[in-house]
Amino acid sequence: MHFPRSIAHRCAALAAACSLALLAACSTTDRARAPELQAQASWTVLPFANHTETPLAGNRAEAIAEALLLSKSVGRVVHYQASTQQEALFDAGDGQRQQQALAWARGQQIRYALTGTVDEWRYKVGVDGEPAAGVTLRIVDVASGDTLWAGTGGKSGWSREALSAVAQKLMRDLLDTGLASAR
């Protein structure tokens, strides 16, 4: 069967629009406008709260966040050496751990800290087992403890994608906005 050229173009445009709509449905993000940040400042990644049923999801997100900060060339990134105690499920000590880390950062005279919360970190149940990640990121002024920027989002991937890759894409998209003035 041979279609006239205009119908073929319309079908191709419709297929492209459907593909874009499908891809857009896989990710949701909300973020504030980029704050004015000091270029080439000192940074650290503070502990992430794990609000999932996945052990060590916060630690995994922290590692990705630190690598992303380094890749963005924001300045000197000082590694925070967290305690060797593993995070527990439903850890009630998140606030205390966060305050201790913030005090450490002040002692190191670090300018900014990236911290956050992991709300989803899993493979969805089902035939495809799609990876799904949900995070909230915050940029904190270490001296005052004030949140300068926040972004949150959730993203799912295809069945053959790694969960860490989905989380990395999500966190990179969020940080592109938050760090826009730091480069």
C-alpha positions in Angstrom: 0.0 0.0 0.0 1.4 3.4 -1.0 0.4 6.5 1.0 0.5 10.0 -0.4 3.4 12.0 0.8 1.3 14.3 3.1 -0.3 11.4 4.9 3.1 9.8 5.4 4.5 13.0 6.9 1.4 13.3 9.2 1.9 9.7 10.4 5.6 10.4 11.1 4.8 13.6 13.0 2.1 11.8 15.0 4.5 9.0 15.9 7.1 11.5 17.0 4.6 13.3 19.1 3.5 10.1 20.8 7.1 9.1 21.5 7.8 12.5 23.1 4.6 12.2 25.2 5.7 8.7 26.3 9.2 9.9 27.3 7.8 13.0 29.1 5.6 10.7 31.2 8.6 8.9 32.6 10.0 11.9 34.6 8.7 14.6 36.8 10.7 17.4 38.3 10.1 20.6 40.2 12.9 23.0 41.1 13.6 26.5 42.2 15.5 29.0 40.1 19.2 28.9 40.4 20.6 30.9 43.3 23.6 33.3 43.0 26.5 31.0 44.0 30.1 31.9 44.5 32.1 30.5 41.6 34.9 28.0 42.5 33.8 27.7 46.1 34.4 24.8 48.4 31.6 22.1 48.5 30.8 18.9 50.2 28.0 16.3 50.1 26.2 15.8 53.4 24.4 12.6 54.3 21.2 11.9 52.4 18.1 10.8 54.3 16.9 7.4 53.1 13.1 7.3 53.1 12.8 4.1 51.1 12.8 0.4 52.0 16.1 -0.1 50.1 19.1 -0.3 52.4 21.9 2.2 51.7 19.9 4.1 49.0 21.0 7.3 50.7 24.7 6.3 50.5 24.3 5.4 46.8 22.7 8.8 46.1 25.5 10.6 48.0 28.1 8.9 45.8 26.3 9.9 42.6 25.9 13.5 43.9 29.6 13.8 44.8 30.6 12.5 41.3 28.2 15.0 39.6 29.6 17.9 41.7 33.1 17.0 40.6 32.0 16.7 36.9 30.4 20.2 37.1 33.7 21.8 38.1 32.0 24.0 40.7 35.2 24.3 42.8 36.9 22.2 45.4 34.8 19.3 46.6 35.8 18.0 50.0 34.7 14.4 50.8 32.8 14.0 54.0 33.8 10.8 55.7 30.6 9.5 57.2 30.7 7.0 60.0 31.0 3.4 59.1 27.6 2.6 60.6 25.2 1.5 58.0 22.0 3.4 57.6 19.1 1.6 59.0 15.6 1.3 57.6 13.4 4.1 58.9 16.3 5.8 60.6 15.1 8.3 63.2 18.6 9.8 63.5 18.6 11.6 60.1 18.3 15.0 61.7 21.1 14.4 64.2 23.4 13.0 61.5 22.7 16.0 59.3 23.6 18.5 62.1 26.8 16.7 62.9 27.8 16.7 59.2 26.9 20.4 59.0 29.1 21.2 62.0 31.9 19.2 60.4 31.5 21.3 57.2 31.7 24.6 59.2 34.9 23.4 60.9 36.3 22.7 57.4 35.3 26.2 56.3 33.3 24.8 53.4 31.0 27.3 51.6 28.2 25.1 50.2 26.8 21.6 50.9 24.6 19.4 48.7 22.3 17.2 50.6 19.0 15.5 50.0 16.4 12.8 50.5 15.9 9.6 48.7 12.2 8.9 48.4 12.2 6.0 45.9 15.0 3.7 44.8 13.8 0.4 43.4 12.9 -1.8 40.5 9.2 -1.8 40.0 7.5 -5.1 40.4 6.3 -6.7 37.2 7.4 -8.3 34.1 9.7 -5.5 33.0 11.1 -4.5 36.4 11.6 -0.9 35.4 14.0 1.1 37.6 12.5 4.1 39.5 14.3 6.8 41.5 12.9 9.7 43.4 15.1 12.3 45.1 15.0 15.8 46.6 18.2 17.8 46.5 19.1 20.9 48.5 22.0 23.3 48.3 22.8 24.7 51.7 24.8 27.7 52.8 27.1 26.0 55.4 27.7 29.1 57.5 24.0 29.9 58.1 22.4 26.5 57.5 19.9 28.1 55.1 18.7 26.3 52.1 19.6 28.3 49.0 18.0 26.0 46.4 15.9 22.9 46.3 14.7 20.6 43.5 12.8 17.3 43.6 11.9 14.7 41.0 11.1 11.2 40.1 12.1 9.2 37.1 11.6 5.7 35.8 13.5 4.0 33.1 13.3 1.1 30.7 13.5 -2.5 31.9 17.2 -2.9 30.7 18.4 0.3 32.3 20.3 0.4 35.6 18.7 2.0 38.6 21.9 4.0 39.2 21.8 5.3 35.6 18.2 6.5 36.0 19.1 8.2 39.4 22.2 9.8 37.8 20.1 11.3 35.0 17.5 12.6 37.4 20.1 14.2 39.7 22.0 15.7 36.8 18.9 17.3 35.4 18.0 18.8 38.8 21.6 20.0 39.4 21.9 21.6 36.0 19.4 24.2 37.3 20.7 24.5 40.9 24.3 25.0 39.8 23.7 27.2 36.8 25.4 30.3 38.4 28.3 28.3 40.0 30.2 27.7 36.8 
